[in-house]
Amino acid sequence: MKHSRILILLSIFIIHYLSGKAQPNLAFYSLEEQFSSSSFNPAFLHSREKFTFSILPFGGTSIGYNNQKVIKGLVEQSLSGISTDEDYKKVLKSLTDRSSFTQNIETTLLTFTLQSKSGIFNFRIKEAQNFSTSLKGELTSFIFNNDIQSAVIGQKQYLPGQAMHYREYSLGYSLPARNHKFTAGIRAKIYFGKAAFSSGISGSILSNSPNYILMANGKVNLSIPLVQTAQDGGSGTTATLSGTNTISYLMNSGNPGFGADLGIKYNIIPELSFSLSVIDLGRIDWKTNLNSKIFDGEYTILSKNVTSVDRGGTEIITKNFSNSSFADTITNRLNPKFAGSEFTTALPVNIYAGVKYQLNPKMKISLVDRYVVLKGMNYNSFAVMGNIEVNKTLSLSTGYAIVSNSYTNIPLAILFQKGWGQVYFGTENMLSFLLPTSSDFAGVAFGTCFYLFKNRNLSNSISEHYPFYRPKKTKRNQKTGLILKEYSEF
């Protein structure tokens, strides 16, 4: 149980820092004019002005997780320094009650976009963290649940899980639109991993007459700074991320990786468009802070605590007690062995597909599907969104979304566009604020950008002498003597 803390601590590490709760926001998919929309599809790379710039803390942040009630309680307890093994057991119990658990956090440290005649270019630095696991199954329910549960003897259950924290440097490019039906984009990425967790553990119950044995074995790949600490006369491992260790951790470049985003957009008719993209098609090679473990342990289940039946040659055992679980008496008997070998993890691949229809100049409807590909932990999200252009400054996007197994989500996104730049913010689920118990998901996303080196307004203001047009000012470049142009040539 002590080693399971590593999995959970990795998932809440950045939450400790941000103290927030959110989920990457599908509500923004229909707002292609938003400066960070290329996160969904590199073909959406867009810039109203020649230069667009943003930097931390304005660059854009989205953070989130499901299972919010239990994790929030764990974070609060951890921050107050009173977490115990029972707190972690509570989290593990909650995870076994759900088909999957996901958490994603992304923060843009720097982004710069250049619009040119040959296309649009974007350079971006981003910090990202993700965590996924799927612990629900017959075996974990049998061990963790308090009510009566059954398990098949000899049936193996895998316990997949993956967590990563990494920094991303990327260069994106999209074809110039120029009213063409088809456009495409690509983003090349370099990753530098900070921490990783990847589970290959499996478990099964075997017969060992007259009792039964719970077997747990497999390898957990770990790349995280750990130190040896004395605990009750023995030794253990504890994550340390303080002082100079934090700087070394955040600036670690010893775990390189490469990836790419690919995307297209096709205007079927002027009112109807289709888009498709693949995000984070890549991998990271982990070579530093290697603390992988091979687990091999067992726990005896006494025959007096279960009832056995034979069904067609398959033995099934059923708990004969309630109001407690086997997990209450399981101790740390996994006997981990150090295995500091290098390993590789694939990033969760996000596949987006969208259809947009322009109802009128002020409103359009969007259908968006996001499928996350991760070995043993795939999940899907879907949203129906309506986008309303209130005026030249304000745009709204709202509708209904299904995020994995959460079915009560009302997203909302708001985009302000002014002459100096943009501001956006939104939530994956308004109900999480109005009725916190109504949904498992909560969400916030926000960001700001600025337009640099804008051309000046070279026209005089309208007056009573010129009521129908704005006469142009004549200004020249002091070095070349050429007349300045009010707008760019592209």
C-alpha positions in Angstrom: 0.0 0.0 0.0 2.9 2.4 0.6 4.1 1.9 -2.9 0.7 2.8 -4.3 1.4 6.3 -2.9 3.8 6.9 -5.8 1.0 6.4 -8.3 -1.3 8.8 -6.5 1.3 11.4 -5.6 2.3 11.6 -9.3 -1.3 12.3 -10.2 -1.8 15.1 -7.7 1.7 16.7 -7.8 0.8 19.6 -10.0 -2.6 19.9 -8.4 -0.8 20.8 -5.2 0.9 23.6 -7.1 -2.2 24.9 -8.9 -4.9 24.0 -6.4 -7.4 23.8 -9.3 -9.7 21.4 -11.1 -10.6 21.3 -14.7 -10.4 19.4 -18.0 -9.2 20.2 -21.5 -12.2 22.1 -22.8 -14.1 20.8 -25.9 -16.2 24.0 -25.8 -13.4 25.9 -27.5 -13.2 23.6 -30.5 -15.8 25.6 -32.5 -13.9 28.9 -31.8 -11.3 28.6 -34.4 -10.4 32.3 -34.2 -9.1 31.7 -30.6 -5.3 32.0 -30.6 -4.7 28.6 -29.0 -7.1 26.6 -31.1 -4.3 24.8 -32.8 -4.1 22.7 -29.7 -7.1 20.8 -31.2 -6.0 20.9 -34.8 -2.8 22.4 -36.3 -4.9 23.4 -39.4 -6.7 25.8 -37.0 -3.5 27.8 -36.5 -4.8 31.4 -36.9 -3.7 35.0 -36.3 -5.7 38.1 -36.8 -2.6 40.2 -36.9 0.9 39.6 -38.2 2.4 38.9 -34.8 0.6 37.3 -31.8 2.4 36.8 -28.5 1.7 35.4 -25.0 3.7 34.3 -22.0 3.1 32.6 -18.6 0.7 33.2 -16.8 -1.4 34.5 -19.7 -0.4 31.9 -22.3 -3.3 29.5 -21.6 -4.0 26.8 -18.9 -6.4 23.9 -18.7 -6.3 21.5 -15.7 -8.5 18.7 -14.7 -9.5 15.3 -13.3 -12.5 13.2 -12.6 -13.2 11.5 -9.3 -13.0 15.1 -8.0 -14.6 14.7 -4.6 -12.1 12.1 -3.2 -9.1 13.6 -4.9 -10.0 17.1 -3.6 -10.2 15.6 0.0 -6.8 13.9 -0.4 -5.2 17.1 -1.7 -6.5 19.1 1.3 -5.3 16.4 3.7 -1.9 16.2 2.0 -1.4 19.9 2.2 -2.3 19.9 5.9 0.2 17.1 6.4 -2.2 14.5 7.9 -2.5 12.0 5.1 -2.4 8.3 6.2 -2.5 4.9 4.5 -6.3 5.0 5.1 -6.5 8.1 2.9 -4.7 6.4 0.1 -6.8 3.2 0.5 -9.9 5.4 0.2 -8.6 6.8 -3.1 -7.8 3.3 -4.4 -11.2 2.1 -3.4 -12.8 5.0 -5.3 -10.7 4.1 -8.4 -11.9 0.5 -8.4 -15.5 1.8 -8.5 -14.9 3.5 -11.8 -14.1 2.2 -15.2 -11.4 4.7 -15.7 -9.6 7.7 -14.0 -8.1 10.5 -16.0 -6.3 13.8 -15.2 -4.8 16.3 -17.6 -3.0 19.6 -17.0 -1.5 21.8 -19.7 0.1 25.3 -19.2 1.6 27.3 -22.1 4.8 29.0 -21.0 5.4 30.9 -24.2 3.7 31.2 -27.6 4.5 33.3 -30.6 2.7 33.3 -34.0 3.8 34.9 -37.2 1.5 35.4 -40.2 3.2 35.5 -43.6 2.4 35.1 -47.3 3.6 31.5 -47.3 1.5 30.5 -44.2 1.2 30.8 -40.5 4.0 29.8 -38.1 3.8 29.3 -34.4 6.5 28.5 -31.7 5.3 27.2 -28.4 6.7 26.0 -25.1 4.2 24.1 -22.9 4.3 22.2 -19.6 2.0 19.2 -19.5 1.1 16.4 -17.1 -1.4 13.6 -17.6 -2.5 10.6 -15.5 -4.7 7.7 -16.5 -5.5 4.4 -14.9 -8.2 1.7 -15.0 -8.5 -0.4 -11.9 -12.1 -1.5 -12.1 -12.6 -5.3 -12.5 -13.8 -8.4 -10.8 -10.6 -9.0 -8.8 -10.2 -5.4 -7.5 -13.9 -5.3 -6.6 -13.5 -8.6 -4.7 -10.5 -7.2 -2.7 -11.6 -3.5 -2.1 -15.4 -3.5 -1.9 -17.2 -4.0 1.5 -20.2 -5.7 0.1 -20.5 -9.3 -1.1 -18.3 -9.9 -4.2 -17.2 -12.9 -6.2 -14.1 -13.8 -8.2 -13.1 -16.5 -10.6 -10.1 -18.6 -9.6 -7.2 -18.3 -12.0 -8.6 -15.3 -13.9 -6.0 -12.6 -14.3 -6.7 -8.9 -14.1 -4.3 -6.3 -15.4 -4.0 -3.0 -13.6 -2.9 -0.5 -16.3 -1.8 3.0 -15.3 0.4 5.7 -16.8 1.4 9.2 -15.5 3.8 11.7 -17.1 5.1 15.2 -16.6 7.0 16.7 -19.4 8.0 19.9 -21.2 7.2 20.4 -24.8 9.0 22.7 -27.4 7.1 22.8 -30.7 6.9 24.5 -34.1 3.6 24.6 -35.9 2.7 25.5 -39.5 -0.6 25.8 -41.4 -1.2 26.6 -45.0 -2.5 30.0 -45.8 -6.3 30.0 -46.1 -6.9 32.4 -49.0 -10.5 31.1 -49.3 -9.4 27.7 -50.4 -11.6 24.7 -49.6 -8.8 22.7 -48.1 -6.2 23.6 -45.5 -3.7 21.5 -43.5 -1.3 21.9 -40.6 1.5 20.2 -38.9 3.3 20.7 -35.6 6.7 19.1 -34.8 7.5 18.5 -31.2 10.4 17.9 -28.9 9.6 16.5 -25.4 11.8 16.6 -22.3 10.4 14.2 -19.6 10.4 15.2 -15.9 8.7 12.2 -14.3 6.9 9.1 -15.4 4.9 6.1 -14.0 3.9 3.1 -16.1 2.2 0.1 -14.5 2.5 -3.5 -15.8 1.1 -5.1 -12.6 -1.4 -7.9 -12.8 -3.2 -10.0 -10.1 -5.0 -13.3 -9.8 -6.4 -15.6 -7.1 -5.1 -19.2 -7.1 -6.2 -22.2 -5.1 -3.8 -23.4 -2.4 -5.8 -26.0 -0.6 -7.4 -25.5 1.9 -7.0 -21.7 1.4 -6.5 -19.3 -1.5 -3.7 -17.0 -2.5 -3.9 -13.5 -4.0 -0.9 -13.2 -6.3 0.3 -9.8 -7.5 3.3 -9.5 -9.9 4.6 -7.3 -12.7 6.9 -4.3 -13.3 6.3 -0.7 -12.6 8.4 1.7 -14.6 9.4 4.8 -12.7 11.4 7.9 -13.4 11.2 10.3 -10.5 13.7 11.6 -7.9 13.6 9.4 -4.9 15.7 9.2 -1.8 16.1 6.6 0.9 14.6 7.4 4.2 14.6 5.5 7.5 11.1 4.3 8.6 10.6 2.5 11.9 14.1 1.0 11.8 13.9 0.1 8.2 14.2 2.0 5.0 11.9 3.3 2.3 11.7 5.6 -0.7 10.2 9.0 -0.7 9.8 11.5 -3.5 11.7 14.7 -3.0 11.1 17.9 -4.9 12.3 20.8 -2.8 15.0 23.4 -3.0 17.7 22.8 -5.6 16.2 19.4 -6.4 13.1 21.2 -7.7 15.2 23.2 -10.1 17.1 20.1 -11.3 13.8 18.3 -11.7 12.1 21.0 -13.8 15.2 21.6 -16.0 15.9 17.9 -16.5 16.7 17.3 -20.2 17.9 13.7 -19.9 14.6 12.1 -21.0 14.1 13.2 -24.7 11.2 12.5 -26.9 9.8 13.4 -30.3 6.3 13.7 -31.6 4.0 15.5 -34.0 0.4 16.9 -34.5 -1.3 16.4 -37.9 -4.5 18.1 -39.0 -6.7 18.9 -41.9 -9.8 21.0 -42.6 -12.1 20.8 -45.6 -15.0 23.2 -46.5 -17.5 20.9 -48.2 -19.7 23.9 -49.0 -19.4 27.5 -47.7 -21.7 26.7 -44.7 -20.4 23.2 -43.9 -16.8 22.1 -42.9 -15.1 18.9 -41.7 -11.9 18.7 -39.6 -9.8 15.8 -38.5 -6.6 15.8 -36.4 -4.2 13.5 -34.5 -2.5 15.2 -31.5 0.7 14.0 -29.7 1.7 11.2 -31.9 5.0 10.5 -30.1 7.0 8.9 -27.3 9.5 9.8 -24.6 12.6 7.7 -23.7 13.3 7.7 -20.0 17.0 7.6 -19.1 17.4 9.5 -15.8 16.1 9.1 -12.2 15.2 5.5 -12.9 13.6 3.8 -9.9 11.6 1.0 -11.6 10.4 -1.9 -9.4 9.5 -5.5 -10.1 6.7 -6.6 -7.7 6.1 -10.2 -6.7 3.9 -10.9 -3.6 1.1 -12.9 -2.2 -1.7 -12.6 0.3 -3.5 -15.6 1.9 -7.3 -15.6 1.7 -8.6 -18.0 4.4 -11.2 -20.5 3.2 -13.4 -19.7 6.2 -14.0 -16.2 4.7 -15.3 -17.4 1.3 -17.8 -19.8 -0.2 -16.7 -21.9 -3.2 -18.8 -23.2 -6.0 -18.0 -25.0 -9.3 -19.7 -23.8 -12.5 -18.9 -25.8 -15.5 -15.4 -26.6 -14.4 -14.7 -23.0 -13.3 -14.3 -22.4 -9.5 -15.8 -19.2 -8.2 -15.4 -17.9 -4.7 -17.7 -15.5 -2.9 -17.1 -13.4 0.2 -19.3 -14.5 3.1 -19.0 -11.3 5.1 -19.8 -7.6 4.5 -19.1 -4.1 6.0 -15.3 -4.7 5.5 -12.9 -5.7 2.8 -9.8 -7.8 2.3 -7.9 -4.6 1.7 -8.3 -3.6 5.3 -6.0 -6.5 6.3 -3.6 -6.5 3.4 -0.1 -5.2 4.4 2.8 -4.3 2.3 3.9 -7.7 1.0 4.7 -7.1 -2.6 8.5 -7.4 -2.0 9.6 -4.9 -4.7 12.9 -5.4 -6.3 14.8 -2.5 -7.9 15.1 -2.6 -11.7 16.8 0.6 -13.0 16.5 -0.2 -16.7 15.6 2.5 -19.3 12.1 2.4 -20.7 9.9 4.2 -23.2 6.3 5.5 -22.9 4.0 6.5 -25.7 2.0 9.7 -25.1 -1.8 9.6 -25.0 -2.8 10.2 -28.6 -5.9 12.5 -29.0 -7.9 12.0 -32.2 -10.3 14.9 -32.9 -13.1 14.9 -35.5 -15.5 17.8 -36.0 -18.3 19.0 -38.2 -19.4 22.6 -38.2 -22.5 24.1 -39.9 -23.1 27.9 -40.3 -26.8 28.5 -39.6 -26.5 32.2 -40.2 -23.8 34.9 -40.0 -24.1 35.0 -36.2 -24.5 31.3 -35.3 -23.0 27.9 -36.1 -23.5 24.4 -34.8 -20.6 22.0 -34.1 -20.3 18.3 -33.4 -17.0 17.3 -31.9 -15.6 13.8 -31.0 -12.4 13.2 -29.1 -10.9 9.7 -28.8 -7.9 9.2 -26.5 -5.7 6.2 -27.4 -3.7 4.8 -24.5 -3.0 1.1 -24.1 -5.7 -0.5 -22.0 -7.2 2.9 -21.1 -8.9 4.3 -24.2 -11.8 6.6 -23.7 -14.1 8.8 -25.7 -15.7 12.2 -25.4 -18.4 13.9 -27.5 -19.9 17.4 -27.6 -22.7 19.2 -29.4 -22.0 22.9 -29.3 -23.7 26.1 -30.5 -21.4 29.1 -31.2 -22.9 32.6 -31.1 -21.1 35.7 -32.3 -22.7 38.3 -30.1 -20.8 41.2 -31.7 -17.3 41.8 -33.1 -15.9 41.7 -29.6 -17.7 38.8 -27.9 -18.3 35.2 -28.9 -20.0 32.4 -26.9 -19.9 28.6 -27.2 -22.1 26.3 -25.2 -24.0 23.0 -25.5 -23.8 19.4 -24.1 -20.9 17.1 -23.6 -20.2 13.5 -22.7 -16.7 13.2 -21.2 -15.7 9.5 -20.8 -18.4 8.1 -18.4 -19.6 11.5 -17.2 -23.0 12.3 -18.9 -24.0 15.6 -17.1 -21.8 18.2 -18.6 -22.8 21.7 -19.9 -19.7 23.4 -21.3 -19.4 27.1 -21.7 -16.6 29.1 -23.5 -16.3 32.9 -23.8 -14.0 34.7 -26.2 -13.2 38.5 -26.1 -11.4 40.0 -29.1 -10.1 43.6 -29.0 -7.6 45.6 -31.0 -4.8 44.7 -28.6 -5.5 40.9 -28.3 -7.8 38.2 -27.0 -9.0 36.9 -23.7 -10.8 33.5 -23.3 -12.1 31.5 -20.4 -14.5 28.6 -20.0 -15.6 25.6 -18.2 -16.3 22.0 -19.3 -19.3 21.8 -17.0 -21.2 24.8 -15.5 -23.2 22.3 -13.4 -20.0 21.5 -11.4 -20.3 25.1 -10.0 -24.0 25.4 -9.7 -24.7 21.8 -8.5 -21.3 20.3 -7.4 -22.7 16.8 -6.7 -24.4 16.5 -10.1 -21.3 15.6 -12.2 -18.0 13.9 -11.7 -16.2 16.5 -13.9 -15.4 20.2 -13.3 -13.5 22.4 -15.6 -11.7 25.7 -16.2 -9.6 26.9 -19.1 -8.3 30.5 -19.6 -5.7 32.5 -21.5 -4.7 35.8 -23.0 -2.7 36.9 -26.0 -1.4 40.2 -27.4 -0.9 41.6 -30.9 2.5 43.0 -31.4 3.8 45.7 -33.8 0.4 46.6 -35.1 0.1 49.1 -38.0 -1.2 52.5 -37.0 -4.5 53.8 -38.1 -3.4 56.1 -41.0 -6.9 57.5 -41.7 -8.3 60.7 -40.3 -11.4 60.5 -38.3 -14.8 61.2 -39.9 -15.9 64.8 -39.6 -18.7 67.1 -40.8 -16.5 68.0 -43.8 -16.0 64.4 -44.8 -19.2 62.6 -43.7 -18.9 59.7 -46.2 -15.3 58.6 -46.1 -12.1 58.8 -44.0 -9.3 60.7 -45.8 -5.9 59.1 -45.6 -3.0 60.5 -43.7 0.3 60.6 -45.6 3.1 59.2 -43.5 6.5 58.0 -44.7 9.2 55.7 -43.5 11.9 58.0 -42.1 14.7 55.7 -43.4 13.4 54.8 -46.9 11.0 57.6 -47.6 8.3 55.1 -48.7 4.7 55.9 -47.9 3.5 53.7 -45.0 0.6 51.3 -45.8 -2.3 51.0 -43.3 -2.8 47.2 -43.9 -0.5 44.3 -44.6 -0.3 43.0 -48.2 -1.5 39.6 -47.2 
